[in-house]
Amino acid sequence: MYVQPYLFFNGRCEEALEYYCAHLGAEVTFKMRYKEAPPDPQNQPRPGLEEKIMHAAVKMGSSIWMASDGHCDPSARMDGFSLSLTADDPAAAEKYFAALADGGQVMLPFQPTFWSKGFGMVTDRFGLLWMVTLPEA
């Protein structure tokens, strides 16, 4: 068994995936828009969601996670989780942290810690909390 993160971007999924692909080396391996889903009379999407992403699978390094625009509800919040990105080398760690901080908010600057060569926390421009780590070994 394994657990995969499923992230809801509240209407900004396409933008988020493009950004992560361009700056973090992510690869979208599957993407379905609401208009591409088989019709379900019991659960019809509300008007205006046709072009929004209903479901996507994303490969980032050796991880696979899923994403969606969700129901594009302005009152929806994302709380109670963060994503941990472990880099292979110092240059990559700095690059990833800078990309995530661009347009976001640094919670803890990327710096050496007692448990790693580098660690930082940042909320990206899409509201996701990331922990970037450069392990000791």
C-alpha positions as CSV (number, residue, x, y, z in Angstrom):
1,M,0.0,0.0,0.0
2,Y,1.1,3.6,-0.5
3,V,-0.5,7.0,-0.1
4,Q,-0.5,9.7,-2.8
5,P,-1.2,13.4,-2.2
6,Y,-4.3,14.7,-4.1
7,L,-4.1,18.4,-4.4
8,F,-7.0,20.8,-5.2
9,F,-6.1,24.1,-6.8
10,N,-9.5,25.7,-6.7
11,G,-9.5,26.8,-10.3
12,R,-5.7,27.3,-10.8
13,C,-4.7,23.7,-11.5
14,E,-3.6,24.4,-15.1
15,E,-1.5,27.3,-14.0
16,A,0.0,25.3,-11.1
17,L,0.9,22.3,-13.3
18,E,2.5,24.5,-16.0
19,Y,4.6,26.2,-13.3
20,Y,5.7,23.0,-11.6
21,C,6.6,21.4,-15.0
22,A,8.6,24.5,-16.0
23,H,10.4,25.1,-12.7
24,L,10.5,21.7,-10.8
25,G,10.7,19.2,-13.6
26,A,7.2,17.8,-13.0
27,E,5.6,15.9,-15.8
28,V,1.8,15.6,-16.3
29,T,1.2,12.0,-17.2
30,F,-2.6,12.2,-17.4
31,K,-5.1,15.1,-17.6
32,M,-8.9,15.1,-18.0
33,R,-11.0,18.2,-18.2
34,Y,-14.6,18.2,-16.9
35,K,-15.9,18.3,-20.4
36,E,-14.1,15.1,-21.3
37,A,-15.7,13.0,-18.5
38,P,-18.5,10.7,-19.3
39,P,-21.9,12.2,-18.5
40,D,-23.3,11.4,-15.1
41,P,-26.9,12.7,-14.7
42,Q,-26.6,12.2,-10.9
43,N,-23.4,14.3,-10.6
44,Q,-23.2,17.0,-13.2
45,P,-20.5,19.6,-12.9
46,R,-21.8,23.1,-12.5
47,P,-21.7,25.4,-15.6
48,G,-18.3,27.1,-16.2
49,L,-16.2,24.1,-15.2
50,E,-16.0,22.5,-18.6
51,E,-12.4,23.6,-19.3
52,K,-11.2,23.1,-15.8
53,I,-9.1,20.1,-14.8
54,M,-11.2,17.3,-13.3
55,H,-8.2,15.0,-12.6
56,A,-4.5,15.0,-13.4
57,A,-1.6,12.7,-12.5
58,V,1.8,14.2,-12.1
59,K,5.2,12.6,-11.9
60,M,7.9,14.5,-10.0
61,G,11.1,12.7,-9.6
62,S,10.1,9.2,-8.3
63,S,6.8,10.5,-6.8
64,I,3.4,10.5,-8.4
65,W,0.6,12.7,-7.1
66,M,-2.8,13.8,-8.3
67,A,-4.4,17.2,-8.8
68,S,-7.7,18.8,-9.7
69,D,-9.3,22.2,-10.0
70,G,-12.0,20.9,-7.6
71,H,-15.3,22.7,-7.7
72,C,-13.6,26.2,-8.0
73,D,-15.2,27.4,-4.8
74,P,-13.8,30.7,-3.7
75,S,-14.4,29.9,0.0
76,A,-12.5,26.6,-0.1
77,R,-9.2,26.5,1.9
78,M,-6.3,24.0,1.9
79,D,-5.1,23.3,5.4
80,G,-3.5,20.5,7.3
81,F,-0.8,19.2,5.0
82,S,2.4,20.1,3.2
83,L,4.5,18.6,0.5
84,S,8.0,17.5,1.2
85,L,10.5,17.9,-1.7
86,T,13.9,16.2,-1.2
87,A,16.6,17.5,-3.5
88,D,19.6,15.5,-4.8
89,D,22.2,18.3,-4.6
90,P,22.6,21.9,-3.2
91,A,22.1,23.6,-6.6
92,A,18.8,21.8,-7.2
93,A,17.6,22.5,-3.6
94,E,18.3,26.2,-4.0
95,K,16.6,26.2,-7.5
96,Y,13.5,24.5,-6.3
97,F,13.2,26.7,-3.2
98,A,13.6,29.8,-5.2
99,A,11.0,28.7,-7.8
100,L,8.5,27.9,-5.0
101,A,9.2,31.2,-3.3
102,D,8.6,33.2,-6.5
103,G,5.2,34.8,-5.9
104,G,4.8,32.9,-2.6
105,Q,5.7,33.4,1.0
106,V,8.8,32.1,2.7
107,M,7.9,30.7,6.1
108,L,11.5,29.5,6.9
109,P,14.4,30.5,4.7
110,F,16.4,27.7,3.1
111,Q,19.3,27.1,5.4
112,P,21.4,24.4,7.1
113,T,19.8,22.7,10.1
114,F,20.9,20.1,12.6
115,W,19.2,17.4,10.6
116,S,20.1,18.4,7.0
117,K,22.4,20.4,4.8
118,G,19.5,22.6,3.9
119,F,15.8,23.0,4.8
120,G,13.2,25.6,4.1
121,M,9.5,26.1,4.2
122,V,7.5,28.1,1.7
123,T,3.9,28.6,0.8
124,D,3.9,28.8,-3.0
125,R,1.8,31.2,-5.2
126,F,-1.0,28.6,-5.3
127,G,-1.3,28.3,-1.5
128,L,0.5,25.0,-1.0
129,L,3.0,24.6,1.8
130,W,6.3,23.0,0.7
131,M,9.2,21.8,2.8
132,V,12.4,21.6,0.7
133,T,15.1,19.4,2.1
134,L,18.7,18.7,1.2
135,P,19.7,15.5,3.2
136,E,23.0,15.1,5.0
137,A,24.0,12.1,2.9
